[in-house]
Amino acid sequence: MKISGIKRLREKLAADEPIYGLWVTLESASISEMAVALGLDWIVIDAEHGHLDWKEILEHIRATVRSDTVVLVRVAELNAGLV
């Protein structure tokens, strides 16, 4: 995820424009690759209710590194080490 993606998302939110994203609960990082290819604004990786381990979460994040798609991770528990 590039900084320009974060700026673009903030601008869209400030302008009350629609934003499009995807909630990820599946293990395969190809889901995130498709989100990037579709030009989605954001993805949320659900580590709270999903069946994802840290290796899979990192694979999802790596799939978006060179894109403007913003990635958020919903952590499994409230723990400062995870945030």
PDB file of N, CA, C and O in Angstrom:
ATOM      1  N   MET A   1       0.852  -1.168   0.000  1.00  0.00           N
ATOM      2  CA  MET A   1       0.000   0.000   0.000  1.00  0.00           C
ATOM      3  C   MET A   1       0.898   1.231   0.000  1.00  0.00           C
ATOM      4  O   MET A   1       1.800   1.364   0.827  1.00  0.00           O
ATOM      5  N   LYS A   2       0.634   2.110  -0.930  1.00  0.00           N
ATOM      6  CA  LYS A   2       1.414   3.335  -1.029  1.00  0.00           C
ATOM      7  C   LYS A   2       0.716   4.465  -0.267  1.00  0.00           C
ATOM      8  O   LYS A   2      -0.499   4.443  -0.068  1.00  0.00           O
ATOM      9  N   ILE A   3       1.507   5.441   0.148  1.00  0.00           N
ATOM     10  CA  ILE A   3       0.965   6.603   0.859  1.00  0.00           C
ATOM     11  C   ILE A   3      -0.065   7.322  -0.002  1.00  0.00           C
ATOM     12  O   ILE A   3      -1.039   7.863   0.521  1.00  0.00           O
ATOM     13  N   SER A   4       0.139   7.334  -1.303  1.00  0.00           N
ATOM     14  CA  SER A   4      -0.821   7.999  -2.191  1.00  0.00           C
ATOM     15  C   SER A   4      -2.207   7.359  -2.088  1.00  0.00           C
ATOM     16  O   SER A   4      -3.216   8.044  -2.255  1.00  0.00           O
ATOM     17  N   GLY A   5      -2.265   6.062  -1.815  1.00  0.00           N
ATOM     18  CA  GLY A   5      -3.544   5.385  -1.641  1.00  0.00           C
ATOM     19  C   GLY A   5      -4.274   5.857  -0.398  1.00  0.00           C
ATOM     20  O   GLY A   5      -5.493   6.033  -0.404  1.00  0.00           O
ATOM     21  N   ILE A   6      -3.506   6.061   0.677  1.00  0.00           N
ATOM     22  CA  ILE A   6      -4.107   6.568   1.917  1.00  0.00           C
ATOM     23  C   ILE A   6      -4.644   7.975   1.694  1.00  0.00           C
ATOM     24  O   ILE A   6      -5.757   8.292   2.114  1.00  0.00           O
ATOM     25  N   LYS A   7      -3.854   8.819   1.032  1.00  0.00           N
ATOM     26  CA  LYS A   7      -4.295  10.193   0.748  1.00  0.00           C
ATOM     27  C   LYS A   7      -5.557  10.198  -0.109  1.00  0.00           C
ATOM     28  O   LYS A   7      -6.491  10.957   0.149  1.00  0.00           O
ATOM     29  N   ARG A   8      -5.575   9.347  -1.126  1.00  0.00           N
ATOM     30  CA  ARG A   8      -6.735   9.283  -2.023  1.00  0.00           C
ATOM     31  C   ARG A   8      -7.984   8.828  -1.268  1.00  0.00           C
ATOM     32  O   ARG A   8      -9.071   9.365  -1.480  1.00  0.00           O
ATOM     33  N   LEU A   9      -7.827   7.847  -0.396  1.00  0.00           N
ATOM     34  CA  LEU A   9      -8.959   7.362   0.395  1.00  0.00           C
ATOM     35  C   LEU A   9      -9.482   8.463   1.311  1.00  0.00           C
ATOM     36  O   LEU A   9     -10.692   8.651   1.428  1.00  0.00           O
ATOM     37  N   ARG A  10      -8.581   9.185   1.955  1.00  0.00           N
ATOM     38  CA  ARG A  10      -8.996  10.300   2.825  1.00  0.00           C
ATOM     39  C   ARG A  10      -9.725  11.379   2.038  1.00  0.00           C
ATOM     40  O   ARG A  10     -10.730  11.921   2.499  1.00  0.00           O
ATOM     41  N   GLU A  11      -9.220  11.687   0.855  1.00  0.00           N
ATOM     42  CA  GLU A  11      -9.871  12.702   0.017  1.00  0.00           C
ATOM     43  C   GLU A  11     -11.278  12.269  -0.384  1.00  0.00           C
ATOM     44  O   GLU A  11     -12.210  13.072  -0.355  1.00  0.00           O
ATOM     45  N   LYS A  12     -11.430  11.008  -0.755  1.00  0.00           N
ATOM     46  CA  LYS A  12     -12.757  10.506  -1.121  1.00  0.00           C
ATOM     47  C   LYS A  12     -13.712  10.565   0.065  1.00  0.00           C
ATOM     48  O   LYS A  12     -14.873  10.948  -0.084  1.00  0.00           O
ATOM     49  N   LEU A  13     -13.224  10.188   1.236  1.00  0.00           N
ATOM     50  CA  LEU A  13     -14.065  10.243   2.432  1.00  0.00           C
ATOM     51  C   LEU A  13     -14.457  11.678   2.758  1.00  0.00           C
ATOM     52  O   LEU A  13     -15.612  11.946   3.091  1.00  0.00           O
ATOM     53  N   ALA A  14     -13.498  12.606   2.664  1.00  0.00           N
ATOM     54  CA  ALA A  14     -13.778  14.016   2.952  1.00  0.00           C
ATOM     55  C   ALA A  14     -14.770  14.604   1.959  1.00  0.00           C
ATOM     56  O   ALA A  14     -15.578  15.459   2.320  1.00  0.00           O
ATOM     57  N   ALA A  15     -14.715  14.151   0.707  1.00  0.00           N
ATOM     58  CA  ALA A  15     -15.612  14.656  -0.334  1.00  0.00           C
ATOM     59  C   ALA A  15     -16.937  13.890  -0.369  1.00  0.00           C
ATOM     60  O   ALA A  15     -17.777  14.133  -1.235  1.00  0.00           O
ATOM     61  N   ASP A  16     -17.114  12.977   0.565  1.00  0.00           N
ATOM     62  CA  ASP A  16     -18.333  12.164   0.644  1.00  0.00           C
ATOM     63  C   ASP A  16     -18.573  11.364  -0.638  1.00  0.00           C
ATOM     64  O   ASP A  16     -19.714  11.144  -1.044  1.00  0.00           O
ATOM     65  N   GLU A  17     -17.472  10.933  -1.269  1.00  0.00           N
ATOM     66  CA  GLU A  17     -17.555  10.096  -2.467  1.00  0.00           C
ATOM     67  C   GLU A  17     -17.654   8.629  -2.051  1.00  0.00           C
ATOM     68  O   GLU A  17     -17.201   8.266  -0.966  1.00  0.00           O
ATOM     69  N   PRO A  18     -18.230   7.799  -2.884  1.00  0.00           N
ATOM     70  CA  PRO A  18     -18.289   6.373  -2.541  1.00  0.00           C
ATOM     71  C   PRO A  18     -16.898   5.742  -2.586  1.00  0.00           C
ATOM     72  O   PRO A  18     -16.069   6.088  -3.428  1.00  0.00           O
ATOM     73  N   ILE A  19     -16.665   4.822  -1.676  1.00  0.00           N
ATOM     74  CA  ILE A  19     -15.423   4.046  -1.680  1.00  0.00           C
ATOM     75  C   ILE A  19     -15.810   2.570  -1.731  1.00  0.00           C
ATOM     76  O   ILE A  19     -16.861   2.168  -1.233  1.00  0.00           O
ATOM     77  N   TYR A  20     -14.948   1.785  -2.336  1.00  0.00           N
ATOM     78  CA  TYR A  20     -15.253   0.376  -2.546  1.00  0.00           C
ATOM     79  C   TYR A  20     -14.141  -0.486  -1.973  1.00  0.00           C
ATOM     80  O   TYR A  20     -12.958  -0.181  -2.125  1.00  0.00           O
ATOM     81  N   GLY A  21     -14.534  -1.555  -1.316  1.00  0.00           N
ATOM     82  CA  GLY A  21     -13.544  -2.423  -0.711  1.00  0.00           C
ATOM     83  C   GLY A  21     -14.031  -3.840  -0.539  1.00  0.00           C
ATOM     84  O   GLY A  21     -15.083  -4.233  -1.043  1.00  0.00           O
ATOM     85  N   LEU A  22     -13.233  -4.595   0.190  1.00  0.00           N
ATOM     86  CA  LEU A  22     -13.464  -6.023   0.337  1.00  0.00           C
ATOM     87  C   LEU A  22     -13.060  -6.455   1.738  1.00  0.00           C
ATOM     88  O   LEU A  22     -12.023  -6.038   2.254  1.00  0.00           O
ATOM     89  N   TRP A  23     -13.883  -7.288   2.342  1.00  0.00           N
ATOM     90  CA  TRP A  23     -13.606  -7.866   3.653  1.00  0.00           C
ATOM     91  C   TRP A  23     -13.019  -9.254   3.411  1.00  0.00           C
ATOM     92  O   TRP A  23     -13.696 -10.117   2.852  1.00  0.00           O
ATOM     93  N   VAL A  24     -11.762  -9.482   3.825  1.00  0.00           N
ATOM     94  CA  VAL A  24     -11.051 -10.723   3.516  1.00  0.00           C
ATOM     95  C   VAL A  24     -11.061 -11.669   4.719  1.00  0.00           C
ATOM     96  O   VAL A  24     -10.604 -11.313   5.805  1.00  0.00           O
ATOM     97  N   THR A  25     -11.585 -12.870   4.509  1.00  0.00           N
ATOM     98  CA  THR A  25     -11.552 -13.909   5.537  1.00  0.00           C
ATOM     99  C   THR A  25     -10.922 -15.198   5.017  1.00  0.00           C
ATOM    100  O   THR A  25     -10.719 -16.142   5.781  1.00  0.00           O
ATOM    101  N   LEU A  26     -10.617 -15.242   3.746  1.00  0.00           N
ATOM    102  CA  LEU A  26     -10.044 -16.446   3.136  1.00  0.00           C
ATOM    103  C   LEU A  26      -8.521 -16.407   3.173  1.00  0.00           C
ATOM    104  O   LEU A  26      -7.917 -15.335   3.194  1.00  0.00           O
ATOM    105  N   GLU A  27      -7.910 -17.580   3.180  1.00  0.00           N
ATOM    106  CA  GLU A  27      -6.458 -17.681   3.323  1.00  0.00           C
ATOM    107  C   GLU A  27      -5.684 -17.226   2.092  1.00  0.00           C
ATOM    108  O   GLU A  27      -4.598 -16.665   2.232  1.00  0.00           O
ATOM    109  N   SER A  28      -6.200 -17.447   0.915  1.00  0.00           N
ATOM    110  CA  SER A  28      -5.460 -17.205  -0.319  1.00  0.00           C
ATOM    111  C   SER A  28      -5.237 -15.714  -0.583  1.00  0.00           C
ATOM    112  O   SER A  28      -6.185 -14.930  -0.624  1.00  0.00           O
ATOM    113  N   ALA A  29      -3.974 -15.341  -0.761  1.00  0.00           N
ATOM    114  CA  ALA A  29      -3.639 -13.946  -1.060  1.00  0.00           C
ATOM    115  C   ALA A  29      -4.102 -13.529  -2.447  1.00  0.00           C
ATOM    116  O   ALA A  29      -4.087 -12.341  -2.771  1.00  0.00           O
ATOM    117  N   SER A  30      -4.512 -14.482  -3.265  1.00  0.00           N
ATOM    118  CA  SER A  30      -5.024 -14.125  -4.594  1.00  0.00           C
ATOM    119  C   SER A  30      -6.281 -13.265  -4.481  1.00  0.00           C
ATOM    120  O   SER A  30      -6.598 -12.516  -5.406  1.00  0.00           O
ATOM    121  N   ILE A  31      -6.996 -13.360  -3.371  1.00  0.00           N
ATOM    122  CA  ILE A  31      -8.161 -12.504  -3.130  1.00  0.00           C
ATOM    123  C   ILE A  31      -7.715 -11.040  -3.088  1.00  0.00           C
ATOM    124  O   ILE A  31      -8.336 -10.180  -3.713  1.00  0.00           O
ATOM    125  N   SER A  32      -6.642 -10.764  -2.352  1.00  0.00           N
ATOM    126  CA  SER A  32      -6.122  -9.396  -2.270  1.00  0.00           C
ATOM    127  C   SER A  32      -5.540  -8.951  -3.605  1.00  0.00           C
ATOM    128  O   SER A  32      -5.662  -7.782  -3.973  1.00  0.00           O
ATOM    129  N   GLU A  33      -4.912  -9.862  -4.331  1.00  0.00           N
ATOM    130  CA  GLU A  33      -4.392  -9.534  -5.661  1.00  0.00           C
ATOM    131  C   GLU A  33      -5.529  -9.120  -6.593  1.00  0.00           C
ATOM    132  O   GLU A  33      -5.377  -8.188  -7.384  1.00  0.00           O
ATOM    133  N   MET A  34      -6.659  -9.806  -6.502  1.00  0.00           N
ATOM    134  CA  MET A  34      -7.820  -9.441  -7.326  1.00  0.00           C
ATOM    135  C   MET A  34      -8.379  -8.082  -6.919  1.00  0.00           C
ATOM    136  O   MET A  34      -8.795  -7.300  -7.775  1.00  0.00           O
ATOM    137  N   ALA A  35      -8.391  -7.797  -5.618  1.00  0.00           N
ATOM    138  CA  ALA A  35      -8.873  -6.497  -5.142  1.00  0.00           C
ATOM    139  C   ALA A  35      -8.019  -5.373  -5.716  1.00  0.00           C
ATOM    140  O   ALA A  35      -8.540  -4.336  -6.126  1.00  0.00           O
ATOM    141  N   VAL A  36      -6.708  -5.584  -5.742  1.00  0.00           N
ATOM    142  CA  VAL A  36      -5.791  -4.597  -6.322  1.00  0.00           C
ATOM    143  C   VAL A  36      -6.049  -4.453  -7.820  1.00  0.00           C
ATOM    144  O   VAL A  36      -6.127  -3.337  -8.334  1.00  0.00           O
ATOM    145  N   ALA A  37      -6.181  -5.573  -8.513  1.00  0.00           N
ATOM    146  CA  ALA A  37      -6.416  -5.538  -9.963  1.00  0.00           C
ATOM    147  C   ALA A  37      -7.721  -4.826 -10.307  1.00  0.00           C
ATOM    148  O   ALA A  37      -7.822  -4.177 -11.348  1.00  0.00           O
ATOM    149  N   LEU A  38      -8.715  -4.948  -9.437  1.00  0.00           N
ATOM    150  CA  LEU A  38     -10.001  -4.279  -9.655  1.00  0.00           C
ATOM    151  C   LEU A  38      -9.964  -2.799  -9.282  1.00  0.00           C
ATOM    152  O   LEU A  38     -10.901  -2.059  -9.582  1.00  0.00           O
ATOM    153  N   GLY A  39      -8.879  -2.365  -8.624  1.00  0.00           N
ATOM    154  CA  GLY A  39      -8.759  -0.967  -8.228  1.00  0.00           C
ATOM    155  C   GLY A  39      -9.590  -0.602  -7.012  1.00  0.00           C
ATOM    156  O   GLY A  39      -9.998   0.549  -6.862  1.00  0.00           O
ATOM    157  N   LEU A  40      -9.847  -1.579  -6.136  1.00  0.00           N
ATOM    158  CA  LEU A  40     -10.622  -1.280  -4.934  1.00  0.00           C
ATOM    159  C   LEU A  40      -9.857  -0.308  -4.041  1.00  0.00           C
ATOM    160  O   LEU A  40      -8.626  -0.291  -4.037  1.00  0.00           O
ATOM    161  N   ASP A  41     -10.593   0.494  -3.292  1.00  0.00           N
ATOM    162  CA  ASP A  41      -9.985   1.511  -2.433  1.00  0.00           C
ATOM    163  C   ASP A  41      -9.363   0.915  -1.177  1.00  0.00           C
ATOM    164  O   ASP A  41      -8.343   1.410  -0.698  1.00  0.00           O
ATOM    165  N   TRP A  42      -9.964  -0.137  -0.643  1.00  0.00           N
ATOM    166  CA  TRP A  42      -9.495  -0.707   0.618  1.00  0.00           C
ATOM    167  C   TRP A  42      -9.806  -2.194   0.705  1.00  0.00           C
ATOM    168  O   TRP A  42     -10.686  -2.709   0.016  1.00  0.00           O
ATOM    169  N   ILE A  43      -9.051  -2.871   1.579  1.00  0.00           N
ATOM    170  CA  ILE A  43      -9.412  -4.216   2.011  1.00  0.00           C
ATOM    171  C   ILE A  43      -9.195  -4.289   3.519  1.00  0.00           C
ATOM    172  O   ILE A  43      -8.286  -3.657   4.057  1.00  0.00           O
ATOM    173  N   VAL A  44     -10.026  -5.054   4.182  1.00  0.00           N
ATOM    174  CA  VAL A  44      -9.851  -5.346   5.603  1.00  0.00           C
ATOM    175  C   VAL A  44      -9.578  -6.840   5.717  1.00  0.00           C
ATOM    176  O   VAL A  44     -10.354  -7.667   5.239  1.00  0.00           O
ATOM    177  N   ILE A  45      -8.472  -7.167   6.351  1.00  0.00           N
ATOM    178  CA  ILE A  45      -8.122  -8.559   6.598  1.00  0.00           C
ATOM    179  C   ILE A  45      -8.642  -8.899   7.989  1.00  0.00           C
ATOM    180  O   ILE A  45      -8.191  -8.328   8.982  1.00  0.00           O
ATOM    181  N   ASP A  46      -9.582  -9.818   8.059  1.00  0.00           N
ATOM    182  CA  ASP A  46     -10.244 -10.141   9.323  1.00  0.00           C
ATOM    183  C   ASP A  46      -9.509 -11.258  10.050  1.00  0.00           C
ATOM    184  O   ASP A  46      -9.714 -12.438   9.768  1.00  0.00           O
ATOM    185  N   ALA A  47      -8.648 -10.869  10.994  1.00  0.00           N
ATOM    186  CA  ALA A  47      -7.930 -11.851  11.807  1.00  0.00           C
ATOM    187  C   ALA A  47      -8.699 -12.168  13.083  1.00  0.00           C
ATOM    188  O   ALA A  47      -8.310 -13.057  13.840  1.00  0.00           O
ATOM    189  N   GLU A  48      -9.795 -11.440  13.327  1.00  0.00           N
ATOM    190  CA  GLU A  48     -10.590 -11.707  14.524  1.00  0.00           C
ATOM    191  C   GLU A  48     -11.523 -12.901  14.313  1.00  0.00           C
ATOM    192  O   GLU A  48     -11.547 -13.827  15.124  1.00  0.00           O
ATOM    193  N   HIS A  49     -12.279 -12.873  13.236  1.00  0.00           N
ATOM    194  CA  HIS A  49     -13.233 -13.950  12.983  1.00  0.00           C
ATOM    195  C   HIS A  49     -12.817 -14.856  11.826  1.00  0.00           C
ATOM    196  O   HIS A  49     -13.424 -15.903  11.599  1.00  0.00           O
ATOM    197  N   GLY A  50     -11.790 -14.453  11.107  1.00  0.00           N
ATOM    198  CA  GLY A  50     -11.303 -15.278  10.009  1.00  0.00           C
ATOM    199  C   GLY A  50     -10.394 -16.382  10.526  1.00  0.00           C
ATOM    200  O   GLY A  50     -10.064 -16.419  11.711  1.00  0.00           O
ATOM    201  N   HIS A  51      -9.996 -17.268   9.646  1.00  0.00           N
ATOM    202  CA  HIS A  51      -9.123 -18.389  10.010  1.00  0.00           C
ATOM    203  C   HIS A  51      -7.724 -18.141   9.462  1.00  0.00           C
ATOM    204  O   HIS A  51      -7.129 -19.024   8.843  1.00  0.00           O
ATOM    205  N   LEU A  52      -7.203 -16.947   9.689  1.00  0.00           N
ATOM    206  CA  LEU A  52      -5.920 -16.561   9.114  1.00  0.00           C
ATOM    207  C   LEU A  52      -4.830 -16.577  10.174  1.00  0.00           C
ATOM    208  O   LEU A  52      -5.042 -16.133  11.302  1.00  0.00           O
ATOM    209  N   ASP A  53      -3.658 -17.095   9.803  1.00  0.00           N
ATOM    210  CA  ASP A  53      -2.513 -16.977  10.696  1.00  0.00           C
ATOM    211  C   ASP A  53      -1.646 -15.816  10.192  1.00  0.00           C
ATOM    212  O   ASP A  53      -1.942 -15.224   9.154  1.00  0.00           O
ATOM    213  N   TRP A  54      -0.586 -15.496  10.922  1.00  0.00           N
ATOM    214  CA  TRP A  54       0.221 -14.321  10.569  1.00  0.00           C
ATOM    215  C   TRP A  54       0.898 -14.475   9.219  1.00  0.00           C
ATOM    216  O   TRP A  54       1.070 -13.489   8.502  1.00  0.00           O
ATOM    217  N   LYS A  55       1.282 -15.679   8.860  1.00  0.00           N
ATOM    218  CA  LYS A  55       1.896 -15.904   7.545  1.00  0.00           C
ATOM    219  C   LYS A  55       0.931 -15.505   6.437  1.00  0.00           C
ATOM    220  O   LYS A  55       1.323 -14.827   5.487  1.00  0.00           O
ATOM    221  N   GLU A  56      -0.308 -15.911   6.549  1.00  0.00           N
ATOM    222  CA  GLU A  56      -1.315 -15.592   5.536  1.00  0.00           C
ATOM    223  C   GLU A  56      -1.654 -14.103   5.527  1.00  0.00           C
ATOM    224  O   GLU A  56      -1.871 -13.517   4.466  1.00  0.00           O
ATOM    225  N   ILE A  57      -1.698 -13.498   6.702  1.00  0.00           N
ATOM    226  CA  ILE A  57      -1.959 -12.055   6.781  1.00  0.00           C
ATOM    227  C   ILE A  57      -0.858 -11.293   6.050  1.00  0.00           C
ATOM    228  O   ILE A  57      -1.140 -10.375   5.280  1.00  0.00           O
ATOM    229  N   LEU A  58       0.394 -11.672   6.292  1.00  0.00           N
ATOM    230  CA  LEU A  58       1.517 -11.012   5.611  1.00  0.00           C
ATOM    231  C   LEU A  58       1.464 -11.212   4.104  1.00  0.00           C
ATOM    232  O   LEU A  58       1.819 -10.305   3.351  1.00  0.00           O
ATOM    233  N   GLU A  59       1.028 -12.376   3.651  1.00  0.00           N
ATOM    234  CA  GLU A  59       0.895 -12.616   2.209  1.00  0.00           C
ATOM    235  C   GLU A  59      -0.155 -11.687   1.599  1.00  0.00           C
ATOM    236  O   GLU A  59       0.030 -11.179   0.493  1.00  0.00           O
ATOM    237  N   HIS A  60      -1.248 -11.468   2.315  1.00  0.00           N
ATOM    238  CA  HIS A  60      -2.272 -10.530   1.838  1.00  0.00           C
ATOM    239  C   HIS A  60      -1.697  -9.113   1.758  1.00  0.00           C
ATOM    240  O   HIS A  60      -1.919  -8.403   0.777  1.00  0.00           O
ATOM    241  N   ILE A  61      -0.967  -8.711   2.783  1.00  0.00           N
ATOM    242  CA  ILE A  61      -0.375  -7.364   2.795  1.00  0.00           C
ATOM    243  C   ILE A  61       0.634  -7.220   1.659  1.00  0.00           C
ATOM    244  O   ILE A  61       0.642  -6.203   0.965  1.00  0.00           O
ATOM    245  N   ARG A  62       1.477  -8.221   1.466  1.00  0.00           N
ATOM    246  CA  ARG A  62       2.473  -8.177   0.376  1.00  0.00           C
ATOM    247  C   ARG A  62       1.819  -8.051  -0.994  1.00  0.00           C
ATOM    248  O   ARG A  62       2.388  -7.448  -1.904  1.00  0.00           O
ATOM    249  N   ALA A  63       0.638  -8.612  -1.141  1.00  0.00           N
ATOM    250  CA  ALA A  63      -0.065  -8.545  -2.431  1.00  0.00           C
ATOM    251  C   ALA A  63      -0.478  -7.124  -2.783  1.00  0.00           C
ATOM    252  O   ALA A  63      -0.795  -6.841  -3.938  1.00  0.00           O
ATOM    253  N   THR A  64      -0.480  -6.231  -1.804  1.00  0.00           N
ATOM    254  CA  THR A  64      -0.926  -4.851  -2.043  1.00  0.00           C
ATOM    255  C   THR A  64       0.199  -3.827  -1.964  1.00  0.00           C
ATOM    256  O   THR A  64      -0.052  -2.630  -2.103  1.00  0.00           O
ATOM    257  N   VAL A  65       1.421  -4.267  -1.747  1.00  0.00           N
ATOM    258  CA  VAL A  65       2.538  -3.349  -1.472  1.00  0.00           C
ATOM    259  C   VAL A  65       2.696  -2.243  -2.508  1.00  0.00           C
ATOM    260  O   VAL A  65       2.906  -1.089  -2.135  1.00  0.00           O
ATOM    261  N   ARG A  66       2.602  -2.554  -3.768  1.00  0.00           N
ATOM    262  CA  ARG A  66       2.845  -1.555  -4.816  1.00  0.00           C
ATOM    263  C   ARG A  66       1.554  -0.965  -5.371  1.00  0.00           C
ATOM    264  O   ARG A  66       1.518  -0.497  -6.509  1.00  0.00           O
ATOM    265  N   SER A  67       0.512  -0.988  -4.576  1.00  0.00           N
ATOM    266  CA  SER A  67      -0.783  -0.511  -5.064  1.00  0.00           C
ATOM    267  C   SER A  67      -1.290   0.658  -4.223  1.00  0.00           C
ATOM    268  O   SER A  67      -0.702   1.007  -3.199  1.00  0.00           O
ATOM    269  N   ASP A  68      -2.384   1.249  -4.674  1.00  0.00           N
ATOM    270  CA  ASP A  68      -3.057   2.302  -3.915  1.00  0.00           C
ATOM    271  C   ASP A  68      -4.188   1.744  -3.059  1.00  0.00           C
ATOM    272  O   ASP A  68      -4.930   2.512  -2.447  1.00  0.00           O
ATOM    273  N   THR A  69      -4.332   0.431  -3.006  1.00  0.00           N
ATOM    274  CA  THR A  69      -5.358  -0.187  -2.169  1.00  0.00           C
ATOM    275  C   THR A  69      -4.900  -0.152  -0.716  1.00  0.00           C
ATOM    276  O   THR A  69      -3.835  -0.671  -0.381  1.00  0.00           O
ATOM    277  N   VAL A  70      -5.705   0.460   0.140  1.00  0.00           N
ATOM    278  CA  VAL A  70      -5.376   0.593   1.558  1.00  0.00           C
ATOM    279  C   VAL A  70      -5.733  -0.713   2.269  1.00  0.00           C
ATOM    280  O   VAL A  70      -6.805  -1.278   2.054  1.00  0.00           O
ATOM    281  N   VAL A  71      -4.817  -1.182   3.119  1.00  0.00           N
ATOM    282  CA  VAL A  71      -5.021  -2.436   3.843  1.00  0.00           C
ATOM    283  C   VAL A  71      -5.157  -2.156   5.334  1.00  0.00           C
ATOM    284  O   VAL A  71      -4.338  -1.456   5.929  1.00  0.00           O
ATOM    285  N   LEU A  72      -6.202  -2.714   5.920  1.00  0.00           N
ATOM    286  CA  LEU A  72      -6.401  -2.665   7.366  1.00  0.00           C
ATOM    287  C   LEU A  72      -6.486  -4.099   7.865  1.00  0.00           C
ATOM    288  O   LEU A  72      -7.003  -4.975   7.172  1.00  0.00           O
ATOM    289  N   VAL A  73      -5.976  -4.337   9.073  1.00  0.00           N
ATOM    290  CA  VAL A  73      -6.068  -5.667   9.668  1.00  0.00           C
ATOM    291  C   VAL A  73      -6.887  -5.561  10.946  1.00  0.00           C
ATOM    292  O   VAL A  73      -6.555  -4.796  11.851  1.00  0.00           O
ATOM    293  N   ARG A  74      -7.951  -6.336  11.005  1.00  0.00           N
ATOM    294  CA  ARG A  74      -8.764  -6.431  12.219  1.00  0.00           C
ATOM    295  C   ARG A  74      -8.125  -7.519  13.072  1.00  0.00           C
ATOM    296  O   ARG A  74      -8.223  -8.705  12.754  1.00  0.00           O
ATOM    297  N   VAL A  75      -7.464  -7.107  14.168  1.00  0.00           N
ATOM    298  CA  VAL A  75      -6.699  -8.048  14.987  1.00  0.00           C
ATOM    299  C   VAL A  75      -7.620  -8.928  15.822  1.00  0.00           C
ATOM    300  O   VAL A  75      -8.775  -8.583  16.074  1.00  0.00           O
ATOM    301  N   ALA A  76      -7.087 -10.073  16.248  1.00  0.00           N
ATOM    302  CA  ALA A  76      -7.880 -11.072  16.959  1.00  0.00           C
ATOM    303  C   ALA A  76      -8.219 -10.653  18.385  1.00  0.00           C
ATOM    304  O   ALA A  76      -9.238 -11.076  18.930  1.00  0.00           O
ATOM    305  N   GLU A  77      -7.380  -9.836  18.986  1.00  0.00           N
ATOM    306  CA  GLU A  77      -7.616  -9.424  20.366  1.00  0.00           C
ATOM    307  C   GLU A  77      -6.998  -8.055  20.606  1.00  0.00           C
ATOM    308  O   GLU A  77      -6.120  -7.618  19.862  1.00  0.00           O
ATOM    309  N   LEU A  78      -7.465  -7.386  21.649  1.00  0.00           N
ATOM    310  CA  LEU A  78      -6.920  -6.082  22.005  1.00  0.00           C
ATOM    311  C   LEU A  78      -5.597  -6.305  22.724  1.00  0.00           C
ATOM    312  O   LEU A  78      -5.561  -6.626  23.912  1.00  0.00           O
ATOM    313  N   ASN A  79      -4.519  -6.128  21.982  1.00  0.00           N
ATOM    314  CA  ASN A  79      -3.183  -6.392  22.483  1.00  0.00           C
ATOM    315  C   ASN A  79      -2.255  -5.386  21.817  1.00  0.00           C
ATOM    316  O   ASN A  79      -2.167  -5.330  20.591  1.00  0.00           O
ATOM    317  N   ALA A  80      -1.564  -4.591  22.631  1.00  0.00           N
ATOM    318  CA  ALA A  80      -0.695  -3.542  22.088  1.00  0.00           C
ATOM    319  C   ALA A  80       0.354  -4.108  21.139  1.00  0.00           C
ATOM    320  O   ALA A  80       0.766  -3.421  20.205  1.00  0.00           O
ATOM    321  N   GLY A  81       0.786  -5.327  21.353  1.00  0.00           N
ATOM    322  CA  GLY A  81       1.772  -5.947  20.480  1.00  0.00           C
ATOM    323  C   GLY A  81       1.241  -6.258  19.093  1.00  0.00           C
ATOM    324  O   GLY A  81       2.018  -6.402  18.150  1.00  0.00           O
ATOM    325  N   LEU A  82      -0.067  -6.363  18.958  1.00  0.00           N
ATOM    326  CA  LEU A  82      -0.674  -6.668  17.666  1.00  0.00           C
ATOM    327  C   LEU A  82      -1.046  -5.422  16.878  1.00  0.00           C
ATOM    328  O   LEU A  82      -1.266  -5.490  15.669  1.00  0.00           O
ATOM    329  N   VAL A  83      -1.117  -4.290  17.557  1.00  0.00           N
ATOM    330  CA  VAL A  83      -1.606  -3.069  16.907  1.00  0.00           C
ATOM    331  C   VAL A  83      -0.506  -2.313  16.233  1.00  0.00           C
ATOM    332  O   VAL A  83      -0.752  -1.262  15.640  1.00  0.00           O
TER     333      VAL A  83
END
